[in-house]
Amino acid sequence: MRLSHITKSFAANRAVDDVTLDFKPGEIVGLVGENGAGKTTLMSIAAGELAPDEGTIEDRESVGIVHQHFLLVNEFTIAENLALSMWGRDPAEVIRDSGIDLRGFHRRVADLSVGEKSKLELIKAIAGRPRFLILDEPTSVLAPAEARELFDVMRRLAADGVTVVFISHKIPEVLEVATRIVVMRRGRIIVDGGAMSAEQLAEAMVEKRSRETSRRAGGGPAGGPPALQLPPLEVHRGEIVSIIGVAGNGQSELAANLRDTLRGHVAHIPEDRARDGLIAEMTIAENIALAEPRWNPRAATRRVAELIERFDIRAQSPLQRAGSLSGGNQQKVILARELERQPEIIVAAEPTRGLDIEATRFVHDELRAAAARGAAILLITSDLDEAFTLGDAIHVIYRGTLSARLTPGEAAEQAPVLMAGVGSGEWGVGARQ
């Protein structure tokens, strides 16, 4: 496939600016860049989902795409969702041929974890036997072992001559699996191909900008009784407690449990922003005002303009529809709404899912600053680097059960064994056993 001089604008925002790219069969292209760089828009054009304003597409083959936001029917089972794209093939056969571990194809999609939904989207795309496969942030909800499984699938498809485009913000993963790297910034191609170090790739991705951020001065609890307590889980004021585990082991149920039971000055950052975090048809200002006791349009617009600047939300105005933002910028809207209230307790489920390296750093700084102000933070994440970077203490969750509280040093030694289910836990959260 060849994309030639592709340009696409949304109102005054030029999302893709005169991009030309050639793709060869059997290559794995790592497509990277900051939020709003134009990656998803460009690939939506390649897939035929969007029409370019200018430019041409030559030699387009059958295309499969796994979107960052799931396109699944929640009330259908796994098998029924697969039936929409597998043309009468047996669902068990489709799953087996994909090389992806997803069990219980009679389960409803609404009952799946985010990681399992991601796997189903990938299986659905592969079922159509595409010659050009686009994966938009596929590992953002996968544990490391699941990511390795995905990489094996990608390499097998590439060996069969399929062109795979891997959109990701995770630099180590891109360097591990991609045979070619393309970097986009503000709609343009900055780098195409060539060997790069992690440092060089990060520098190419991130546009230099100055911004003051609050950083946490120290770690650990501020003393006194726990602000959040569900034995053995205790989170004190001023500390961040991380929960890690392979996707589908009760993380979603735990977050839902806390969302339903915690009251007071509490902030919730949901793992599925499209379903639980935003109302796509409402404006940025309206979404942020959901946390306010009353609606004042003029005051809300003025306040949101300040938050857009502070949280570096790439938007045209506070009146832009939230659903028209990139995934990373939608996440920033949720963060702005939840963190600006300076809550006493923060439950953050996958808070940096789909965010680029600079936005991730910003979120981490904001969480550290909230802890420094005295907030008790529970971080539920499948990103082990994030868990160890932020966590003062760590629990492993396996089949709905939490391990004992671990120091980061203890977790570094014990987490792999506990995540595999070897060892004992202490508290069930109602996950599937």
C-alpha angles and dihedrals in degrees: 000000000000126000110199124196093330115187127177130173133185107203105304094344115096101205096177119027119196098315122179120185136163120205125199128206114262099021127122108218117199106210110194140168143120124295109287093022090126101253098128093040091052093049092046086057091048089052092050094245092116130034116227120236088222136005137048139260117218131193094007111183131189107307131204122190134190107202125214087234111055119248098200134130104241095201092053124083124244089261093049092050090050090049089065090069110017100073100228099319120143110266093221089054092048092051092046093049091050092062090226122128108233117144136192101037091188091067119109116250089231088065096052126101119245090255092053091049089053090053091049091052090053093048090049091053093047091048089071089059095229123191091211117044124189119197114190110199092325096166097049091099099030128100117232094263090051090049090054088052090052092049090054089053091048092051092048092051091047090051087056090055099262116143109229122197111196113196109195145145093206104101098192090053093049091049090048101050110020121094090193132023127212120186122200127194124179093344097312135100110251100170131018119183132327132110114291136179121229090255093051092048093049090049091050092048100047121069110217112250135159119234131154114230132185113240128199111254096206145351138240136059122317092222133252128081118331116274089211120030130174105146124277086015114082126166118185128200111278099022138100118220116194126208116200135179145126111295114269098034098112104289092123092047092050092051090048091048091054093043090055098042108034116090134181129039095357131147122206123198104188124214092228105052095178093055104031108015109050143025101226096204093054125083125255089254092052093048092051091046090059087089093053124094092228138018120245108169097198095045092043093053092049093048094045091052087060092048092049088057095044096046093040093236109179099225138133094229143330087269095063115115111257091223091063093060124096115261093257093050091049087056090052090054090056091047092049091051096046103038100040089068089065094228124201093226127032123192105192116185112188092334095177098042108144095002124133123239096269095045090047090053089050092052091048090051091050092051091048090049091050090052090048088055088055104265119148107229128198110193116196107189142155090204105095093192089056092047094052095039094056107022123103086184133011137211125191117218121208125172092342096312127112123219122228116282110281133195114234088255093052091045092052088061101035105033098084091053094044093047088054090054098253106133137033131286132201114211133041122213099189100266123151111281 
